[in-house]
């Protein structure tokens, strides 16, 4: 029978799988950058090779992904402990939001070499904004819960 | 908050302990402590009713509004 505990467990497993994927990605970044250099034929403001900028972009985004996944892990751990509307969880959402916005910024810079990369930049910024709104909702919920807890 | 809880004063006047009052009102001693120390953000009418009944007093004897401007 599917229940909220199993759902939470699935989320934690997926986060773990994603963490492993990010770790594995570290070794393949140069190959991915090399492959992109070969296949990309787009336009950009800056010409020349995209190998180094792509490598830098991927490594920076990987760091941001590690940050976001670590915060996700903390968030899920707190939720499984029954601590949902707490300050720490709001901070987790804020960090994830910033990680996405920064990733969007990094892809935005990379888009100077290839305009096509404005697309992932747009999606990252959009996701960051959604997370930010969620963070604001969570912040309010924490306040309401605190008020409820201190109502005698 | 400009609302001051004078519950401890009233309890001292009636010579009633925290545990006794908590038992009568039907709240935990920890919650009563939250109320006494002024950490509470709100109080239910039902709780206030029971406290007033237990201490034989008016809500105004327990709660006091202090003008923040006058505080300094």
Backbone of each chain as ProteinMPNN parsed JSONL, in Angstrom:
{"seq_chain_A": "XXXXXXXXXXXXXXXXXXXXXXXXXXXXXXXXXXXXXXXXXXXXXXXXXXXXXXXXXXXXXXXXXXXXXXXXXXXXXXXXXXXXXXXXXXXXXXXXXXXXXXXXXXXXXXXXXXXXXXXXXXXXXXXXXXXXXXXXXXXXXXXXXXXXXXXX", "coords_chain_A": {"N_chain_A": [[0.86, -1.208, 0.0], [0.553, 2.186, -0.885], [1.931, 4.863, 0.837], [2.514, 7.934, 2.781], [4.99, 7.657, 4.006], [6.378, 5.873, 2.425], [6.475, 7.342, 0.126], [8.09, 9.44, 0.92], [10.412, 8.033, 1.388], [10.981, 7.179, -1.182], [11.541, 9.642, -2.341], [13.872, 10.28, -0.947], [15.545, 8.25, -1.813], [15.684, 8.871, -4.525], [16.976, 11.327, -4.385], [19.403, 10.485, -3.409], [20.254, 8.864, -5.542], [20.53, 10.824, -7.471], [22.57, 12.294, -6.343], [24.679, 10.485, -6.567], [24.804, 10.374, -9.313], [25.618, 12.985, -9.883], [28.134, 12.919, -8.745], [29.37, 11.011, -10.371], [29.299, 12.377, -12.731], [31.285, 14.243, -12.512], [33.625, 13.054, -13.463], [33.102, 12.889, -16.122], [32.84, 15.367, -17.2], [34.889, 16.698, -18.837], [34.682, 15.114, -21.168], [32.034, 15.531, -21.937], [32.112, 18.258, -22.439], [33.886, 18.258, -24.553], [32.472, 16.765, -26.417], [30.318, 18.499, -26.803], [31.617, 20.63, -27.94], [32.226, 19.513, -30.404], [29.7, 18.941, -31.551], [28.203, 21.311, -31.355], [26.988, 24.059, -33.139], [26.139, 26.565, -33.087], [25.167, 30.082, -32.795], [26.81, 32.919, -31.306], [27.8, 35.659, -29.139], [30.447, 35.712, -28.578], [33.063, 34.3, -30.306], [34.906, 31.342, -31.328], [36.446, 28.529, -29.552], [34.346, 26.442, -27.502], [35.014, 24.799, -25.565], [36.545, 25.196, -23.093], [34.961, 27.245, -21.743], [32.596, 25.761, -21.515], [33.379, 23.635, -19.907], [33.999, 24.983, -17.543], [31.488, 26.046, -16.959], [29.996, 23.669, -16.566], [31.33, 22.52, -14.373], [30.985, 24.482, -12.391], [28.189, 24.512, -12.23], [27.829, 21.958, -11.354], [28.884, 22.064, -8.806], [26.986, 23.788, -7.688], [24.795, 22.147, -7.932], [25.467, 20.106, -6.177], [25.343, 21.49, -3.792], [22.599, 22.16, -3.762], [21.461, 19.604, -3.705], [22.447, 18.633, -1.281], [21.121, 20.328, 0.472], [18.534, 19.57, -0.111], [18.589, 17.003, 0.861], [18.87, 17.467, 3.626], [16.456, 18.767, 4.055], [14.577, 16.727, 3.456], [15.298, 14.917, 5.436], [14.61, 16.304, 7.761], [11.846, 16.492, 7.335], [11.137, 13.812, 7.442], [11.567, 13.409, 10.109], [9.456, 14.606, 11.157], [9.572, 17.273, 11.46], [8.459, 19.796, 9.935], [7.533, 22.513, 9.377], [9.785, 24.448, 10.016], [12.424, 26.804, 10.782], [14.89, 26.018, 9.648], [14.189, 24.496, 7.437], [13.079, 26.402, 5.797], [15.363, 27.812, 5.244], [16.69, 25.878, 3.771], [15.116, 25.758, 1.439], [15.544, 28.345, 0.542], [18.268, 28.264, -0.051], [18.286, 26.336, -2.099], [16.816, 27.677, -3.991], [18.54, 29.85, -4.5], [20.703, 28.443, -5.528], [19.647, 27.501, -7.937], [19.09, 29.931, -9.234], [21.657, 30.987, -9.45], [22.824, 29.042, -11.063], [21.349, 29.507, -13.328], [22.343, 32.027, -13.937], [24.993, 31.392, -14.514], [24.692, 29.786, -16.785], [23.59, 31.717, -18.336], [25.776, 33.397, -18.782], [27.353, 31.628, -20.199], [25.835, 31.5, -22.429], [26.743, 33.525, -23.959], [28.544, 32.476, -25.627], [27.102, 30.542, -26.969], [23.984, 31.103, -28.121], [21.858, 29.424, -27.769], [22.016, 28.38, -25.269], [20.67, 30.043, -23.629], [18.274, 29.027, -23.139], [18.386, 26.755, -21.201], [19.275, 28.429, -19.168], [17.129, 30.128, -18.807], [15.173, 28.298, -17.895], [16.373, 27.428, -15.511], [16.44, 29.788, -14.009], [13.72, 30.295, -13.888], [12.852, 28.069, -12.409], [14.23, 28.574, -10.069], [12.927, 30.892, -9.26], [10.371, 29.903, -8.766], [10.945, 28.233, -6.603], [11.669, 30.173, -4.828], [9.292, 31.512, -4.341], [7.922, 29.43, -3.141], [9.486, 29.241, -0.886], [8.819, 31.63, 0.359], [6.143, 31.12, 0.955], [6.484, 29.015, 2.725], [7.834, 30.32, 4.762], [5.836, 31.937, 5.795], [4.145, 29.933, 6.695], [5.678, 28.797, 8.71], [5.653, 30.873, 10.538], [2.902, 30.994, 11.136], [2.57, 28.495, 12.269], [4.193, 28.707, 14.504], [2.777, 30.636, 15.903], [0.454, 29.24, 16.361], [1.452, 27.175, 17.939], [2.108, 28.58, 20.206], [-0.284, 29.315, 21.231], [-2.312, 29.261, 23.887]], "CA_chain_A": [[0.0, 0.0, 0.0], [1.353, 3.404, -1.004], [1.622, 5.867, 1.866], [3.42, 9.088, 2.765], [6.328, 7.235, 4.415], [7.019, 5.288, 1.243], [6.706, 8.452, -0.802], [9.26, 10.142, 1.452], [11.551, 7.143, 1.178], [11.278, 7.238, -2.607], [12.196, 10.943, -2.575], [15.234, 10.211, -0.42], [16.311, 7.371, -2.71], [15.926, 9.624, -5.762], [18.001, 12.338, -4.073], [20.658, 9.733, -3.302], [20.631, 8.484, -6.918], [20.951, 12.048, -8.143], [23.886, 12.64, -5.777], [25.646, 9.57, -7.192], [24.902, 10.815, -10.709], [26.438, 14.21, -9.898], [29.502, 12.488, -8.456], [29.879, 10.355, -11.576], [29.372, 13.415, -13.764], [32.574, 14.935, -12.346], [34.648, 12.423, -14.296], [32.737, 12.958, -17.542], [32.701, 16.763, -17.65], [35.726, 17.009, -20.012], [34.147, 14.419, -22.355], [30.79, 16.217, -22.329], [32.527, 19.541, -23.03], [34.506, 17.916, -25.84], [31.374, 16.357, -27.307], [29.543, 19.697, -27.136], [32.478, 21.399, -28.871], [32.118, 18.866, -31.723], [28.351, 18.985, -32.148], [27.542, 22.633, -31.351], [27.262, 24.848, -34.336], [25.248, 27.713, -32.939], [25.712, 31.431, -32.838], [27.026, 33.554, -30.018], [28.489, 36.947, -29.23], [31.882, 35.428, -28.56], [33.37, 33.172, -31.174], [35.984, 30.468, -30.882], [36.147, 27.245, -28.918], [33.464, 26.495, -26.32], [35.445, 23.701, -24.684], [36.882, 25.676, -21.741], [33.78, 27.829, -21.071], [31.626, 24.706, -21.203], [33.902, 22.89, -18.758], [33.836, 25.843, -16.358], [30.036, 26.095, -16.684], [29.546, 22.385, -16.009], [31.889, 22.324, -13.026], [30.317, 25.418, -11.457], [26.814, 24.028, -12.051], [27.906, 20.733, -10.559], [29.03, 22.532, -7.41], [25.675, 24.304, -7.261], [23.894, 20.986, -7.808], [25.847, 19.428, -4.923], [24.787, 22.347, -2.727], [21.132, 22.008, -3.765], [21.119, 18.228, -3.295], [22.727, 18.537, 0.162], [20.012, 21.02, 1.159], [17.353, 18.703, -0.298], [18.768, 15.879, 1.783], [18.557, 17.984, 4.973], [15.014, 19.038, 4.052], [13.862, 15.445, 3.542], [15.605, 14.324, 6.752], [13.763, 17.021, 8.729], [10.442, 16.125, 7.099], [10.928, 12.441, 7.946], [11.553, 13.477, 11.579], [8.202, 15.263, 11.532], [9.806, 18.717, 11.622], [8.211, 20.34, 8.591], [7.529, 23.981, 9.318], [10.823, 25.013, 10.884], [13.295, 27.801, 10.142], [15.956, 25.368, 8.873], [13.633, 24.08, 6.145], [12.958, 27.622, 4.98], [16.722, 28.107, 4.769], [16.987, 24.893, 2.714], [14.443, 26.199, 0.213], [16.213, 29.559, 0.08], [19.537, 27.844, -0.657], [17.993, 25.664, -3.376], [16.403, 28.736, -4.91], [19.745, 30.583, -4.908], [21.519, 27.546, -6.375], [19.042, 27.507, -9.279], [19.277, 31.259, -9.837], [23.069, 31.127, -9.816], [23.041, 28.166, -12.225], [20.779, 30.261, -14.451], [23.306, 33.094, -14.243], [26.176, 30.778, -15.137], [24.294, 29.416, -18.155], [23.397, 32.995, -19.042], [27.107, 33.839, -19.233], [27.764, 30.657, -21.229], [25.046, 31.79, -23.632], [27.488, 34.482, -24.788], [29.224, 31.669, -26.654], [26.045, 29.888, -27.76], [22.698, 31.691, -27.721], [20.927, 28.339, -27.438], [22.098, 28.093, -23.83], [19.746, 30.919, -22.891], [17.114, 28.191, -22.809], [18.551, 26.201, -19.845], [19.392, 29.541, -18.216], [15.753, 30.578, -18.54], [14.493, 27.292, -17.068], [16.98, 27.43, -14.169], [15.968, 31.001, -13.317], [12.281, 30.088, -13.647], [12.737, 27.121, -11.296], [14.708, 29.306, -8.886], [11.86, 31.816, -8.836], [9.295, 29.082, -8.176], [11.43, 27.824, -5.285], [11.678, 31.366, -3.972], [7.897, 31.73, -3.93], [7.658, 28.349, -2.181], [10.185, 29.623, 0.342], [8.005, 32.678, 0.99], [4.957, 30.441, 1.508], [6.979, 28.245, 3.864], [8.176, 31.293, 5.803], [4.556, 32.309, 6.4], [3.638, 28.743, 7.392], [6.478, 28.67, 9.947], [5.141, 31.907, 11.45], [1.558, 30.586, 11.578], [2.726, 27.332, 13.166], [4.739, 29.202, 15.776], [1.662, 31.314, 16.577], [-0.452, 28.165, 16.794], [2.106, 26.457, 19.048], [2.117, 29.433, 21.401], [-1.649, 29.676, 21.633], [-2.619, 28.407, 25.052]], "C_chain_A": [[0.895, 1.258, 0.0], [0.951, 4.393, 0.089], [2.696, 6.943, 1.876], [4.845, 8.714, 3.173], [7.101, 6.654, 3.228], [7.362, 6.369, 0.228], [7.964, 9.217, -0.398], [10.537, 9.34, 1.209], [11.985, 7.179, -0.286], [12.017, 8.537, -2.935], [13.641, 10.893, -2.119], [16.116, 9.337, -1.31], [16.659, 8.117, -3.994], [17.011, 10.68, -5.554], [19.374, 11.669, -4.01], [21.173, 9.351, -4.699], [21.183, 9.696, -7.666], [22.338, 12.481, -7.648], [24.972, 11.783, -6.412], [25.895, 9.997, -8.639], [25.799, 12.051, -10.83], [27.905, 13.85, -9.683], [30.142, 11.861, -9.7], [30.145, 11.368, -12.686], [30.733, 14.126, -13.737], [33.637, 14.38, -13.304], [34.372, 12.585, -15.8], [32.636, 14.381, -18.098], [33.597, 17.072, -18.871], [35.204, 16.353, -21.297], [32.888, 15.116, -22.887], [31.131, 17.54, -23.019], [33.106, 19.317, -24.429], [33.434, 17.563, -26.868], [30.575, 17.593, -27.751], [30.297, 20.564, -28.147], [32.31, 20.844, -30.29], [30.747, 19.091, -32.361], [27.753, 20.386, -32.248], [27.964, 23.443, -32.557], [26.422, 26.125, -34.296], [25.963, 29.036, -33.016], [25.92, 31.969, -31.435], [27.741, 34.873, -30.208], [29.999, 36.736, -29.321], [32.14, 34.195, -29.429], [34.441, 32.27, -30.57], [35.495, 29.216, -30.183], [35.254, 27.417, -27.683], [33.908, 25.455, -25.28], [35.699, 24.189, -23.247], [35.676, 26.329, -21.057], [32.754, 26.777, -20.654], [32.068, 23.913, -19.981], [33.685, 23.684, -17.479], [32.357, 25.875, -15.954], [29.575, 24.813, -16.001], [30.073, 22.163, -14.599], [31.205, 23.234, -11.997], [28.897, 24.932, -11.163], [26.791, 22.752, -11.223], [28.044, 21.086, -9.076], [27.703, 23.021, -6.867], [24.685, 23.159, -7.06], [24.179, 20.216, -6.519], [25.242, 20.174, -3.734], [23.277, 22.115, -2.606], [20.72, 20.618, -3.266], [21.367, 18.041, -1.79], [21.589, 19.179, 0.957], [18.727, 20.199, 1.051], [17.387, 17.537, 0.685], [18.399, 16.305, 3.217], [17.042, 18.194, 5.102], [14.215, 17.74, 4.229], [14.081, 14.77, 4.893], [14.721, 14.979, 7.823], [12.301, 16.618, 8.58], [10.175, 14.724, 7.649], [10.92, 12.405, 9.473], [10.271, 14.145, 12.09], [8.358, 16.753, 11.756], [9.675, 19.374, 10.25], [8.353, 21.861, 8.565], [8.501, 24.562, 10.341], [11.726, 25.934, 10.061], [14.336, 27.159, 9.215], [15.447, 24.967, 7.487], [13.439, 25.272, 5.214], [14.323, 27.973, 4.392], [17.116, 27.146, 3.64], [16.384, 25.36, 1.384], [15.104, 27.446, -0.361], [17.514, 29.193, -0.643], [19.306, 27.197, -2.025], [17.62, 26.704, -4.43], [17.626, 29.509, -5.43], [20.625, 29.742, -5.824], [20.983, 27.557, -7.809], [19.27, 28.843, -9.977], [20.725, 31.456, -10.289], [23.404, 30.257, -11.029], [22.502, 28.849, -13.486], [21.726, 31.354, -14.911], [24.516, 32.543, -14.988], [25.865, 30.384, -16.588], [24.063, 30.672, -19.0], [24.712, 33.515, -19.588], [27.591, 32.932, -20.38], [27.035, 30.916, -22.549], [25.716, 32.843, -24.517], [28.231, 33.738, -25.903], [28.214, 30.989, -27.593], [24.688, 30.381, -27.259], [21.682, 30.637, -27.255], [20.886, 28.073, -25.926], [21.297, 29.075, -22.982], [18.543, 30.113, -22.409], [17.271, 27.519, -21.432], [18.666, 27.286, -18.781], [18.002, 30.02, -17.802], [15.037, 29.598, -17.607], [15.045, 27.278, -15.637], [16.487, 28.627, -13.362], [14.495, 30.854, -12.957], [12.076, 29.159, -12.434], [13.173, 27.779, -9.981], [13.643, 30.23, -8.343], [10.718, 31.05, -8.175], [9.69, 28.654, -6.753], [11.402, 28.99, -4.31], [10.265, 31.662, -3.447], [7.501, 30.672, -2.891], [8.283, 28.679, -0.829], [9.375, 30.672, 1.107], [6.768, 32.079, 1.653], [5.346, 29.693, 2.793], [7.268, 29.158, 5.051], [6.912, 31.695, 6.575], [4.009, 31.147, 7.238], [4.372, 28.541, 8.717], [5.957, 29.645, 10.995], [3.778, 31.502, 12.024], [1.66, 29.42, 12.563], [3.235, 27.786, 14.533], [3.632, 29.879, 16.588], [0.691, 30.277, 17.151], [0.124, 27.414, 18.0], [2.064, 27.261, 20.342], [0.742, 29.992, 21.734], [-2.058, 28.707, 22.734], [-4.136, 28.322, 25.25]], "O_chain_A": [[1.848, 1.368, 0.771], [-0.226, 4.718, 0.242], [3.654, 6.895, 1.106], [5.802, 9.363, 2.75], [8.294, 6.902, 3.051], [8.397, 6.318, -0.438], [8.786, 9.591, -1.235], [11.588, 9.887, 0.875], [13.176, 7.205, -0.599], [12.983, 8.542, -3.697], [14.534, 11.394, -2.802], [17.288, 9.644, -1.531], [17.779, 8.018, -4.495], [17.853, 10.903, -6.424], [20.37, 12.211, -4.49], [22.358, 9.492, -4.998], [22.17, 9.6, -8.396], [23.165, 12.965, -8.42], [26.047, 12.276, -6.755], [27.026, 9.986, -9.125], [26.62, 12.157, -11.742], [28.797, 14.389, -10.337], [31.293, 12.141, -10.034], [31.086, 11.231, -13.467], [31.259, 14.547, -14.768], [34.434, 15.125, -13.874], [35.267, 12.44, -16.633], [32.385, 14.585, -19.286], [33.113, 17.65, -19.845], [35.268, 16.944, -22.375], [32.698, 15.271, -24.093], [30.534, 17.901, -24.034], [32.849, 20.083, -25.357], [33.48, 17.995, -28.019], [30.206, 17.718, -28.919], [29.715, 21.142, -29.065], [32.257, 21.603, -31.258], [30.644, 19.39, -33.55], [26.906, 20.642, -33.103], [29.135, 23.494, -32.931], [26.05, 26.681, -35.329], [27.166, 29.117, -33.261], [25.275, 31.52, -30.487], [28.229, 35.177, -31.297], [30.717, 37.452, -30.019], [31.48, 33.168, -29.272], [34.824, 32.441, -29.413], [34.31, 28.883, -30.21], [35.378, 28.383, -26.929], [33.255, 25.265, -24.253], [35.127, 23.651, -22.299], [35.385, 26.006, -19.904], [32.129, 26.878, -19.598], [31.254, 23.56, -19.128], [33.249, 23.143, -16.463], [32.016, 25.75, -14.778], [28.863, 24.85, -14.998], [29.35, 21.675, -13.731], [30.892, 22.811, -10.884], [28.451, 24.935, -10.016], [25.842, 22.501, -10.48], [27.404, 20.482, -8.214], [27.332, 22.715, -5.733], [23.853, 23.186, -6.152], [23.261, 19.736, -5.853], [24.706, 19.571, -2.804], [22.747, 21.904, -1.515], [19.76, 20.475, -2.509], [20.59, 17.373, -1.108], [21.15, 18.648, 1.977], [17.934, 20.139, 1.991], [16.37, 17.143, 1.255], [17.701, 15.58, 3.926], [16.435, 17.847, 6.115], [13.297, 17.669, 5.046], [13.177, 14.133, 5.434], [14.159, 14.296, 8.679], [11.599, 16.425, 9.573], [9.128, 14.472, 8.246], [10.345, 11.497, 10.072], [10.039, 14.235, 13.296], [7.422, 17.429, 12.182], [10.648, 19.491, 9.505], [9.177, 22.416, 7.837], [8.103, 25.09, 11.379], [11.783, 25.855, 8.834], [14.629, 27.681, 8.139], [16.165, 25.077, 6.494], [13.613, 25.163, 4.0], [14.442, 28.369, 3.232], [17.783, 27.537, 2.682], [17.049, 25.357, 0.349], [15.218, 27.6, -1.577], [17.822, 29.736, -1.703], [20.029, 27.471, -2.983], [18.04, 26.63, -5.585], [17.74, 29.786, -6.624], [21.218, 30.253, -6.775], [21.751, 27.614, -8.769], [19.601, 28.886, -11.162], [20.989, 32.011, -11.356], [24.161, 30.667, -11.909], [23.106, 28.782, -14.556], [21.896, 31.585, -16.108], [25.0, 33.136, -15.953], [26.666, 30.616, -17.493], [24.306, 30.685, -20.206], [24.774, 34.014, -20.712], [28.151, 33.394, -21.374], [27.534, 30.6, -23.629], [25.326, 33.039, -25.668], [28.505, 34.291, -26.968], [28.423, 30.874, -28.8], [24.295, 30.112, -26.123], [20.781, 30.919, -26.464], [19.882, 27.614, -25.381], [21.252, 28.951, -21.758], [17.889, 30.456, -21.423], [16.401, 27.68, -20.576], [18.224, 27.109, -17.646], [17.733, 30.28, -16.629], [14.379, 30.007, -16.651], [14.292, 27.136, -14.674], [16.157, 28.5, -12.182], [14.07, 31.235, -11.866], [11.248, 29.424, -11.562], [12.566, 27.569, -8.93], [13.466, 30.35, -7.131], [10.167, 31.482, -7.163], [8.88, 28.707, -5.828], [11.144, 28.816, -3.119], [10.073, 32.011, -2.283], [6.837, 30.974, -1.9], [7.696, 28.432, 0.224], [9.259, 30.616, 2.332], [6.389, 32.468, 2.758], [4.637, 29.735, 3.799], [6.984, 28.813, 6.198], [6.905, 31.782, 7.803], [3.484, 31.345, 8.334], [3.768, 28.161, 9.72], [5.83, 29.308, 12.172], [3.526, 31.64, 13.221], [0.936, 29.364, 13.556], [2.775, 27.317, 15.574], [3.558, 29.717, 17.806], [0.184, 30.418, 18.264], [-0.591, 27.064, 18.939], [1.995, 26.697, 21.434], [0.616, 31.004, 22.423], [-2.136, 27.496, 22.526], [-4.602, 27.655, 26.173]]}, "seq_chain_B": "XXXXXXXXXXXXXXXXXXXXXXXXXXXXXXXXXXXXXXXXXXXXXXXXXXXXXXXXXXXXXXXXXXXXXXXX", "coords_chain_B": {"N_chain_B": [[5.617, 42.534, 22.798], [2.798, 44.584, 23.654], [1.032, 43.527, 25.513], [0.713, 42.47, 28.76], [1.136, 39.711, 30.892], [-0.218, 39.056, 33.909], [-0.34, 36.777, 35.427], [1.162, 35.358, 37.338], [1.135, 37.102, 39.502], [-1.53, 37.127, 40.253], [-1.812, 34.453, 40.881], [-0.162, 34.261, 43.068], [-1.57, 35.882, 44.837], [-3.839, 34.359, 45.227], [-2.721, 32.205, 46.302], [-1.945, 29.802, 44.939], [-0.458, 27.025, 43.364], [1.583, 26.461, 40.39], [1.338, 23.902, 39.258], [-1.054, 23.055, 40.4], [-2.896, 24.915, 39.363], [-2.584, 24.388, 36.638], [-3.6, 21.811, 36.54], [-6.293, 22.262, 37.267], [-7.171, 23.974, 35.224], [-6.653, 22.433, 33.035], [-4.496, 22.325, 31.327], [-1.077, 21.805, 30.251], [1.737, 21.927, 32.526], [3.891, 23.028, 31.318], [2.787, 24.59, 29.265], [1.438, 26.413, 30.824], [3.551, 27.67, 31.967], [4.62, 28.901, 29.718], [2.661, 30.77, 29.285], [2.813, 32.262, 31.655], [5.367, 33.346, 31.507], [5.127, 35.111, 29.497], [5.561, 34.36, 26.909], [3.637, 33.414, 25.304], [1.602, 33.667, 22.373], [-1.034, 33.92, 21.902], [-4.234, 33.521, 23.539], [-6.752, 31.197, 24.243], [-10.306, 31.773, 24.488], [-11.627, 29.878, 25.986], [-9.617, 28.853, 27.642], [-8.941, 31.133, 29.054], [-11.324, 31.584, 30.332], [-11.45, 29.351, 32.059], [-9.202, 29.836, 33.634], [-9.889, 32.266, 34.862], [-12.057, 31.391, 36.292], [-10.888, 29.531, 38.007], [-9.157, 31.152, 39.46], [-10.831, 32.999, 40.426], [-11.298, 35.619, 39.3], [-11.16, 38.545, 37.121], [-10.709, 38.827, 33.519], [-9.193, 41.097, 33.057], [-7.664, 41.276, 35.33], [-5.669, 39.555, 34.899], [-4.617, 40.026, 32.357], [-2.922, 42.771, 30.911], [-2.747, 45.842, 29.222], [-0.039, 47.589, 27.955], [1.037, 50.736, 27.055], [3.219, 51.046, 24.389], [4.646, 53.38, 23.911], [4.832, 54.577, 26.331], [6.521, 53.007, 27.66], [9.225, 53.631, 27.625]], "CA_chain_B": [[4.165, 42.77, 22.713], [2.37, 45.449, 24.775], [0.14, 42.834, 26.448], [1.481, 41.868, 29.862], [0.374, 38.681, 31.607], [0.038, 39.14, 35.355], [-0.87, 35.545, 36.003], [1.899, 34.981, 38.556], [0.686, 37.99, 40.592], [-2.848, 36.621, 40.67], [-1.6, 33.131, 41.505], [0.41, 34.519, 44.404], [-2.669, 36.42, 45.659], [-4.766, 33.241, 45.542], [-1.866, 31.158, 46.903], [-2.135, 28.563, 44.172], [0.784, 26.67, 42.653], [1.465, 26.291, 38.934], [0.825, 22.558, 38.96], [-2.466, 23.014, 40.81], [-3.676, 25.682, 38.387], [-2.537, 23.649, 35.37], [-4.538, 20.684, 36.689], [-7.675, 22.766, 37.26], [-7.483, 24.542, 33.902], [-6.578, 21.353, 32.048], [-3.386, 22.516, 30.382], [0.156, 21.256, 30.819], [2.524, 22.893, 33.309], [4.78, 23.703, 30.356], [1.994, 25.629, 28.61], [1.164, 27.454, 31.822], [4.809, 28.41, 32.102], [4.706, 29.752, 28.51], [1.711, 31.866, 29.531], [3.323, 33.082, 32.758], [6.588, 34.072, 31.125], [4.8, 36.082, 28.447], [5.996, 33.89, 25.584], [2.433, 33.024, 24.548], [1.221, 34.63, 21.334], [-2.497, 34.07, 21.971], [-4.879, 32.698, 24.56], [-8.132, 30.874, 23.858], [-11.323, 32.228, 25.442], [-11.95, 28.756, 26.889], [-8.54, 28.788, 28.651], [-9.087, 32.33, 29.886], [-12.525, 31.332, 31.138], [-11.105, 28.406, 33.127], [-8.243, 30.492, 34.545], [-10.654, 33.235, 35.653], [-12.901, 30.618, 37.206], [-10.017, 28.928, 39.018], [-8.561, 32.199, 40.317], [-11.937, 33.874, 40.82], [-10.9, 36.987, 38.932], [-11.592, 39.025, 35.804], [-9.6, 38.78, 32.54], [-8.37, 42.3, 33.238], [-6.717, 41.068, 36.432], [-4.572, 38.706, 34.389], [-4.012, 40.669, 31.181], [-2.811, 44.23, 31.002], [-2.155, 46.46, 28.015], [0.874, 48.667, 28.271], [1.335, 51.555, 25.881], [4.658, 50.96, 24.078], [5.246, 54.726, 23.977], [5.063, 54.91, 27.744], [7.487, 52.039, 28.204], [10.505, 54.325, 27.814]], "C_chain_B": [[3.694, 43.624, 23.893], [1.383, 44.79, 25.743], [0.987, 42.133, 27.52], [0.595, 40.877, 30.606], [0.758, 38.738, 33.089], [-0.473, 37.898, 36.09], [-0.169, 35.172, 37.311], [1.471, 35.825, 39.767], [-0.625, 37.46, 41.17], [-2.726, 35.266, 41.377], [-1.05, 33.291, 42.916], [-0.68, 35.02, 45.354], [-3.587, 35.297, 46.123], [-4.041, 32.058, 46.19], [-2.088, 29.787, 46.24], [-0.856, 28.264, 43.373], [0.514, 26.461, 41.152], [0.853, 24.942, 38.575], [-0.665, 22.439, 39.278], [-3.336, 23.707, 39.748], [-3.736, 24.952, 37.038], [-3.529, 22.49, 35.404], [-5.992, 21.154, 36.573], [-8.078, 23.222, 35.854], [-7.472, 23.457, 32.816], [-5.558, 21.609, 30.965], [-2.118, 21.968, 31.037], [0.892, 22.365, 31.595], [3.451, 23.692, 32.382], [4.038, 24.844, 29.649], [1.672, 26.77, 29.568], [2.399, 28.327, 32.016], [4.992, 29.371, 30.923], [3.827, 30.997, 28.703], [2.261, 32.836, 30.59], [4.518, 33.935, 32.357], [6.361, 35.066, 29.982], [5.245, 35.659, 27.067], [4.802, 33.54, 24.702], [2.069, 34.1, 23.536], [-0.276, 34.863, 21.327], [-3.032, 33.186, 23.082], [-6.331, 32.453, 24.14], [-9.088, 31.407, 24.918], [-11.627, 31.135, 26.464], [-10.902, 28.636, 27.995], [-8.67, 29.957, 29.626], [-10.258, 32.16, 30.847], [-12.182, 30.432, 32.33], [-10.143, 29.033, 34.138], [-8.985, 31.47, 35.47], [-11.52, 32.513, 36.692], [-12.053, 30.047, 38.357], [-9.464, 29.969, 39.985], [-9.601, 33.189, 40.846], [-11.582, 35.346, 40.56], [-11.448, 37.346, 37.55], [-10.416, 38.918, 34.821], [-8.64, 39.963, 32.701], [-7.375, 42.189, 34.384], [-5.486, 40.293, 35.97], [-3.83, 39.387, 33.239], [-4.025, 42.184, 31.32], [-2.198, 44.758, 29.712], [-1.281, 47.623, 28.423], [1.201, 49.443, 27.003], [2.846, 51.507, 25.59], [5.375, 52.314, 24.173], [5.6, 55.095, 25.414], [6.156, 54.046, 28.375], [8.812, 52.699, 28.521], [10.311, 55.443, 28.817]], "O_chain_B": [[4.144, 43.411, 25.019], [0.943, 45.431, 26.698], [1.856, 41.316, 27.213], [-0.559, 41.175, 30.912], [1.907, 38.499, 33.461], [-0.966, 37.974, 37.216], [-0.807, 34.73, 38.267], [1.446, 35.341, 40.898], [-0.806, 37.36, 42.384], [-3.442, 34.98, 42.337], [-1.421, 32.558, 43.834], [-0.718, 34.639, 46.523], [-4.051, 35.286, 47.263], [-4.652, 31.059, 46.571], [-2.373, 28.784, 46.895], [-0.26, 29.165, 42.783], [-0.63, 26.309, 40.722], [-0.021, 24.844, 37.714], [-1.43, 21.817, 38.54], [-4.352, 23.174, 39.302], [-4.779, 24.901, 36.387], [-4.214, 22.221, 34.417], [-6.809, 20.539, 35.886], [-9.162, 22.907, 35.363], [-8.186, 23.55, 31.818], [-5.721, 21.171, 29.826], [-2.098, 21.7, 32.239], [0.696, 23.556, 31.354], [3.749, 24.861, 32.627], [4.59, 25.928, 29.458], [1.638, 27.937, 29.178], [2.309, 29.541, 32.2], [5.454, 30.499, 31.093], [4.202, 32.11, 28.335], [2.184, 34.055, 30.439], [4.669, 35.075, 32.794], [7.28, 35.768, 29.56], [5.307, 36.479, 26.15], [4.946, 33.389, 23.489], [2.209, 35.294, 23.805], [-0.748, 35.876, 20.811], [-2.382, 32.233, 23.511], [-7.04, 33.374, 23.736], [-8.739, 31.488, 26.096], [-11.854, 31.412, 27.642], [-11.239, 28.354, 29.145], [-8.532, 29.802, 30.84], [-10.187, 32.541, 32.015], [-12.573, 30.711, 33.463], [-10.25, 28.796, 35.342], [-8.754, 31.504, 36.679], [-11.683, 32.979, 37.819], [-12.455, 30.081, 39.519], [-9.318, 29.705, 41.179], [-9.28, 34.095, 41.615], [-11.571, 36.18, 41.465], [-12.115, 36.539, 36.903], [-9.259, 38.919, 35.241], [-7.432, 39.832, 32.503], [-6.373, 42.903, 34.421], [-4.415, 40.37, 36.572], [-2.604, 39.34, 33.151], [-4.997, 42.785, 31.778], [-1.246, 44.184, 29.183], [-1.714, 48.526, 29.138], [1.599, 48.858, 25.995], [3.655, 51.881, 26.439], [6.566, 52.375, 24.479], [6.552, 55.834, 25.664], [6.64, 54.324, 29.472], [9.451, 52.395, 29.528], [11.26, 56.162, 29.131]]}, "name": "protein", "num_of_chains": 2, "seq": "XXXXXXXXXXXXXXXXXXXXXXXXXXXXXXXXXXXXXXXXXXXXXXXXXXXXXXXXXXXXXXXXXXXXXXXXXXXXXXXXXXXXXXXXXXXXXXXXXXXXXXXXXXXXXXXXXXXXXXXXXXXXXXXXXXXXXXXXXXXXXXXXXXXXXXXXXXXXXXXXXXXXXXXXXXXXXXXXXXXXXXXXXXXXXXXXXXXXXXXXXXXXXXXXXXXXXXXXXXXXXXXX"}
